[in-house]
Every structure is written in C-alpha cells, then in structure tokens.
Amino acid sequence: MKGKVVALLGILNLCWLLIGGGVFSALEWQNESVQRVSYEGYRSRLLQNYSCLTEEEVTNFITAIVTAVNAGLTLDNSTASDTSNWDFGNSIFFSSTVITTIGYGHISPSTYGGQAFLVPYALIGIPLCGLMLNGIGENIGGYVTKKKEQYKKRWSKKVSEKTAGVLVMLILFLLFLVFMVLIPSAIFLALEGWSYHISIYYSFVTLTTIGFGDYVPGEGFISCILSTPWKNHAEI
C-alpha cells in the first residue's frame, strides 16, 4: 500500500474518531451528570439518616462494593454467597471470550497465576480459534458463492445481470441480519429478560468482537447450561 494511501486512511480514521468523540460525548455526558448527582444525593442522605456512620466509613463501604463488582461479583443477598464467576462452566465461557478476542471485561484474572497463564493461553488459543473460524468461513463462503451464482444466473434471464447481482446481495445481507442478529437477539430477549433493543445491541457488540461487557449473559438459561452440571458435580 502506497504511503499516500496510508496517510489518507490515517486522516480519515482521525476524522472518524473526532466525529465519534463528539457524538458520544453529546449523547452520554448528560446521563453521566445525572448519575453523578443521583449518587451524591444518595450518599448525602445516607450520612444524614445514619449519623453513626462517618464519611470515611461510607466511602470505604462504597469502595468495597465497587471493588467487588469490578471483580465480577453479583451483589444479591440471595445469591452472592452461593455463586461463583470462576466455577468450571463460567471459566469455559471466560476462556471463549479470550480466544475469540471478544473480551467482555465483566470478569478478569486477579491472581498472578491466572494472569500469567492467560498470556500463553491466548497466544495459542487466538490463532487456533482463528484458523477454525477461517475454515468455517471458507466452507460457508464457498456454499454461498455457489448458490449466489446459481440464483444470479437464474434471475438474470428475467432482469439485467447487474440487477440480479444486487438482488442476490440484498437477500444474503437480509439472511445474515436475520440469522446472526435478529434471531440471537430474540433468544437473549427470552432467556435473559433484556429489552429487544438491548438484545440487538448485545448481539452486534458480540458479533463484531467489540465486547464492552456492559451486558453479558449471566442470569438466564445460558448461565445455567454453563454452570449447573459442574455445580452438581461439585456438590456430589
């Protein structure tokens, strides 16, 4: 690739970053301010209603909660002491986010051993997973290309070849959208109790391996599939 092309791409990426920064700042800044005011109000009421507590004690308690949440704990009185983010099933789920490079970030190794093991595990697992996905993609791509040419040839008898090509690509895009986004979103809607727009958002973020980690399957049927057998085994 020529230097001028690289420079142009660099400028375009910079412009795109500036646009993204401006839009996200405009959309999210106000909500962050509301949350900050809500937090400060709750903290103040807590200190007023429980005069036996000092400001330092409240701050330490909040810090402990934030630390626990960042460690992946679900702070629910009914389940906090009974569940683990690192049982065998959930650890397999975490491993899958590593080798697929999704990296949700909802949990991460906090021990030296876990962090040290992650590096060679990812170095081997990511290429291995990439080769598998590439093989699957080649097989699916070959089948799709074959069918695309068949339908393009068939439809070109009724419409122009260019129109037939556009129609085929449109149908392929719609099929991809349905099977990779809409149907998975409907499944997450049913199993996780999320709204449909959140389910679509999660499916897109996962499919593109962006993986913010703000929404992760955990309370629904998927979590039960991953963790229940291993919990039962441990209890036995």
C-alpha positions in Angstrom: 0.0 0.0 0.0 1.4 3.4 -1.0 2.4 6.0 1.6 -0.2 8.5 0.3 -3.0 6.0 0.7 -1.8 5.1 4.2 -1.7 8.9 5.1 -5.2 9.4 3.6 -6.5 6.4 5.6 -4.9 7.9 8.7 -6.6 11.2 8.2 -9.9 9.5 7.6 -9.6 7.5 10.7 -8.7 10.6 12.7 -11.7 12.4 11.4 -13.9 9.4 12.2 -12.5 9.3 15.7 -13.3 13.0 16.2 -16.8 12.5 14.9 -17.3 9.6 17.3 -15.9 11.5 20.2 -18.2 14.4 19.5 -21.4 12.3 19.1 -20.7 10.0 22.1 -19.9 13.0 24.3 -23.1 14.7 23.3 -25.2 11.6 23.9 -23.6 10.3 27.1 -22.3 13.3 29.0 -25.7 14.4 30.3 -26.6 11.0 31.5 -23.3 10.7 33.4 -24.1 14.1 35.1 -27.5 12.8 36.2 -26.0 9.7 37.6 -23.3 11.7 39.4 -26.0 14.0 41.0 -28.0 10.9 42.0 -25.0 9.3 43.6 -24.1 12.4 45.6 -27.7 12.8 46.7 -27.9 9.2 47.9 -24.6 9.4 49.7 -25.7 12.6 51.5 -29.0 11.1 52.6 -27.2 8.0 53.9 -24.9 10.2 56.1 -27.9 12.2 57.3 -30.1 9.3 58.1 -27.4 7.3 59.8 -25.5 9.8 61.9 -23.5 6.9 63.5 -21.6 6.5 60.2 -18.7 8.6 59.3 -17.9 9.9 55.8 -14.8 7.7 55.7 -16.8 4.6 56.6 -19.4 5.3 53.9 -16.6 5.9 51.4 -14.8 2.7 52.4 -18.1 0.7 52.0 -18.7 2.2 48.6 -15.1 1.4 47.6 -15.6 -2.2 48.8 -18.8 -2.5 46.7 -17.1 -1.1 43.6 -14.2 -3.5 44.1 -16.5 -6.5 44.4 -18.5 -5.5 41.3 -15.3 -5.0 39.3 -14.2 -8.5 40.4 -17.4 -9.8 38.9 -19.5 -10.5 42.0 -23.2 -10.2 41.8 -24.3 -8.4 44.9 -27.6 -10.1 45.5 -28.4 -11.1 49.1 -30.0 -14.3 47.8 -27.1 -15.5 45.6 -23.9 -13.6 46.5 -22.5 -16.3 48.7 -23.7 -19.2 46.6 -22.5 -18.4 43.1 -19.0 -18.1 41.6 -17.8 -16.4 38.4 -15.0 -18.9 38.4 -16.7 -22.2 38.5 -15.8 -24.6 35.6 -18.7 -23.6 33.4 -18.2 -19.8 33.8 -14.5 -20.3 33.3 -15.1 -22.0 30.0 -17.3 -19.1 29.0 -14.5 -16.7 30.0 -12.0 -18.8 28.0 -14.2 -18.5 25.0 -14.2 -14.7 25.2 -10.4 -14.8 25.4 -9.7 -16.9 22.3 -12.4 -15.1 20.2 -10.9 -11.8 21.3 -14.4 -10.6 22.4 -13.1 -9.9 25.9 -16.2 -8.6 27.7 -14.3 -7.5 30.7 -17.0 -8.4 33.2 -14.5 -10.7 34.9 -10.7 -11.0 34.6 -8.0 -12.9 36.3 -6.8 -11.1 39.5 -4.2 -13.7 40.6 -0.7 -13.7 39.4 -1.1 -17.3 38.2 -4.3 -16.5 36.3 -2.7 -13.5 34.6 0.5 -15.4 33.8 -1.5 -18.3 32.3 -3.7 -16.0 30.2 -0.7 -14.9 28.0 0.4 -18.3 26.6 -3.2 -19.5 26.6 -4.3 -16.5 24.4 -1.2 -16.8 22.2 -2.1 -20.3 21.3 -5.9 -20.1 21.5 -6.5 -17.0 19.4 -4.7 -18.3 16.3 -6.2 -21.8 16.8 -9.7 -20.2 17.0 -8.9 -18.0 14.1 -8.0 -21.0 11.9 -11.2 -22.8 12.9 -13.4 -19.8 12.1 -11.5 -19.2 8.9 -12.2 -22.8 7.9 -15.9 -22.5 8.7 -16.0 -19.2 6.9 -14.4 -20.7 3.8 -16.9 -23.6 3.7 -19.8 -21.3 4.2 -18.4 -18.7 1.8 -18.0 -21.4 -0.9 -21.5 -22.6 -0.5 -22.9 -19.1 -0.5 -20.9 -18.2 -3.6 -22.1 -21.3 -5.4 -25.8 -20.5 -4.6 -25.3 -16.8 -5.4 -24.0 -17.6 -8.9 -26.9 -20.1 -9.4 -29.6 -17.6 -8.4 -27.8 -14.7 -10.2 -27.8 -16.8 -13.4 -31.4 -17.8 -13.0 -32.7 -14.3 -12.3 -30.5 -12.6 -15.0 -32.9 -14.2 -17.5 -35.7 -12.0 -16.2 -33.8 -8.9 -15.2 -30.4 -7.4 -16.0 -27.3 -9.1 -14.7 -26.5 -6.1 -12.6 -30.0 -6.0 -11.0 -29.8 -9.8 -10.4 -26.4 -9.3 -8.6 -27.9 -6.5 -6.4 -30.9 -8.7 -5.5 -28.8 -11.6 -4.5 -26.5 -9.5 -2.3 -29.5 -7.9 -0.7 -31.0 -11.3 0.1 -27.7 -12.5 1.5 -27.5 -9.4 3.7 -31.0 -9.9 5.0 -30.3 -13.6 5.7 -27.2 -12.6 7.6 -29.1 -10.0 9.6 -31.9 -12.4 10.5 -29.7 -15.4 11.5 -26.8 -13.5 13.1 -28.6 -10.6 14.8 -32.4 -10.8 14.9 -32.8 -14.4 15.9 -30.0 -14.4 18.5 -31.5 -11.2 19.9 -34.9 -12.8 20.2 -33.2 -15.7 22.1 -31.5 -13.3 24.5 -34.7 -11.5 24.9 -36.4 -14.7 26.1 -33.6 -16.1 28.2 -32.0 -13.0 29.8 -35.1 -10.8 30.1 -33.4 -7.9 28.3 -35.4 -5.5 26.1 -35.2 -6.2 22.4 -33.1 -3.2 21.6 -30.5 -4.2 24.3 -30.5 -7.7 22.9 -29.8 -6.4 19.4 -27.1 -4.1 20.8 -25.5 -7.0 22.7 -25.6 -9.3 19.6 -23.9 -6.7 17.4 -21.3 -5.9 20.0 -20.5 -9.6 20.4 -20.6 -10.4 16.7 -18.1 -7.7 15.9 -15.9 -8.8 18.9 -16.1 -5.3 20.4 -17.3 -6.8 23.7 -17.8 -3.8 26.0 -19.0 -6.1 28.8 -21.9 -3.8 29.9 -24.3 -6.7 29.1 -23.2 -10.3 29.5 -25.4 -13.4 29.7 -25.4 -14.4 33.3 -28.8 -14.7 35.0 -30.7 -16.7 32.3 -30.8 -20.1 30.8 -27.3 -19.7 29.2 -25.6 -19.4 32.5 -27.5 -22.4 33.8 -26.3 -24.5 30.9 -22.7 -23.5 31.5 -22.6 -23.8 35.3 -25.2 -26.2 36.7 -23.7 -29.5 35.7 -20.4 -28.6 37.3 -22.0 -27.2 40.4 -24.0 -30.5 40.8 -20.8 -32.4 40.3 -19.0 -30.4 43.0 -21.9 -30.9 45.4 -21.7 -34.7 44.9 
